[in-house]
Amino acid sequence: MSLKILAIDDDPMITELLSFLLGSYGMEVITTNEGEQGVELARLQNPNLILLDLMMPGMDGWQVCQAIRSFSKVPIIAFSALGKSQEIARAMELGANMYLEKPIPGDVLVKTIKKLAALHS
């Protein structure tokens, strides 16, 4: 069974790159560039894991994380270039399972996704 990954990032280049990278490892990748749509896709698509950017216009990643946690325990990796300890702590408090700082090598990202998804399957 392949993993279904939902990637939520306001940068279309990032979601396209994630789709290509993760798809090359046999993962099914669903992408969106809007937080509100990400929450809806999390509800409808039942992904195995969510990659979530924190800094997005409109509904930001913290709000998305909190909204998804109201109905799902799916693993969430907060995926951002922020790197500030208070921002990371806030993401974890709102329900993210892990934080990865952009940029991250593709092989490290894939290993992390597989490990976290396995822990929650």
C-alpha positions as CSV (number, residue, x, y, z in Angstrom):
1,M,0.0,0.0,0.0
2,S,1.4,3.4,-1.0
3,L,1.3,6.3,1.4
4,K,-1.1,9.1,0.7
5,I,0.5,12.5,1.5
6,L,-1.3,15.8,1.7
7,A,1.1,18.7,1.0
8,I,-0.2,22.2,2.0
9,D,2.1,25.1,1.0
10,D,1.3,28.5,-0.4
11,D,4.2,28.2,-2.9
12,P,3.1,26.3,-6.0
13,M,6.8,25.5,-6.8
14,I,7.1,23.7,-3.4
15,T,4.0,21.6,-3.8
16,E,5.0,20.7,-7.4
17,L,8.5,19.7,-6.2
18,L,7.0,17.7,-3.3
19,S,4.6,16.0,-5.7
20,F,7.4,15.0,-8.0
21,L,9.8,13.9,-5.3
22,L,7.4,11.9,-3.2
23,G,5.7,10.5,-6.3
24,S,9.0,9.1,-7.4
25,Y,9.1,7.1,-4.2
26,G,5.7,5.6,-5.0
27,M,3.7,7.9,-2.7
28,E,0.3,9.4,-3.8
29,V,0.5,13.1,-3.3
30,I,-2.4,15.5,-3.0
31,T,-1.4,19.2,-3.0
32,T,-3.0,22.5,-2.3
33,N,-1.7,26.1,-2.0
34,E,-4.5,27.3,0.4
35,G,-5.0,26.5,4.1
36,E,-8.8,26.3,3.9
37,Q,-8.7,23.8,1.1
38,G,-6.0,21.8,3.0
39,V,-8.4,21.4,5.9
40,E,-11.1,20.2,3.5
41,L,-8.8,17.8,1.7
42,A,-7.6,16.4,5.1
43,R,-11.2,15.7,5.9
44,L,-12.2,14.2,2.5
45,Q,-9.0,12.4,1.4
46,N,-8.0,10.7,4.6
47,P,-4.2,11.0,4.0
48,N,-1.6,9.0,5.9
49,L,0.4,12.1,6.6
50,I,0.3,15.9,6.1
51,L,3.2,18.2,5.2
52,L,2.2,21.6,6.4
53,D,3.8,25.0,5.7
54,L,3.3,27.4,8.6
55,M,3.7,30.8,6.9
56,M,0.7,31.1,4.5
57,P,-1.6,34.0,3.7
58,G,-5.2,33.7,4.8
59,M,-5.5,30.6,7.0
60,D,-1.9,30.0,8.2
61,G,-0.4,26.7,9.1
62,W,-1.0,27.0,12.8
63,Q,-4.8,27.6,12.1
64,V,-4.8,24.7,9.7
65,C,-3.1,22.4,12.2
66,Q,-5.6,23.3,14.9
67,A,-8.6,22.8,12.5
68,I,-7.3,19.4,11.4
69,R,-6.7,18.3,15.0
70,S,-10.4,19.0,15.7
71,F,-11.4,15.9,13.6
72,S,-8.2,13.9,12.9
73,K,-5.1,12.4,14.5
74,V,-3.3,12.1,11.1
75,P,0.5,12.8,11.6
76,I,1.4,16.4,10.7
77,I,4.9,17.5,9.8
78,A,5.2,21.3,10.1
79,F,7.5,22.2,7.3
80,S,8.8,25.7,7.3
81,A,11.8,28.0,7.0
82,L,11.0,29.8,10.3
83,G,13.3,27.9,12.6
84,K,12.4,30.1,15.7
85,S,11.9,28.0,18.8
86,Q,8.7,29.8,19.8
87,E,7.2,29.2,16.4
88,I,8.2,25.5,16.5
89,A,6.8,25.2,20.0
90,R,3.5,26.8,18.9
91,A,3.1,24.3,16.0
92,M,3.8,21.4,18.3
93,E,1.3,22.7,20.9
94,L,-1.4,23.0,18.2
95,G,-0.9,19.3,17.2
96,A,2.0,19.0,14.8
97,N,3.9,15.7,15.4
98,M,7.2,17.0,14.1
99,Y,8.9,20.1,12.7
100,L,11.3,20.1,9.7
101,E,13.2,23.2,8.6
102,K,13.3,24.1,4.9
103,P,15.3,23.3,2.9
104,I,15.7,19.7,3.7
105,P,17.4,17.0,1.6
106,G,14.8,14.9,-0.3
107,D,16.1,11.6,1.0
108,V,15.9,12.8,4.6
109,L,12.3,14.1,4.0
110,V,11.3,10.7,2.6
111,K,12.8,8.7,5.4
112,T,11.1,11.0,8.0
113,I,7.7,10.6,6.3
114,K,8.0,6.8,6.1
115,K,9.1,6.6,9.7
116,L,6.4,8.9,11.1
117,A,3.7,7.3,9.0
118,A,4.7,3.8,10.2
119,L,4.5,4.9,13.8
120,H,0.9,6.0,13.3
121,S,-0.4,3.2,11.1
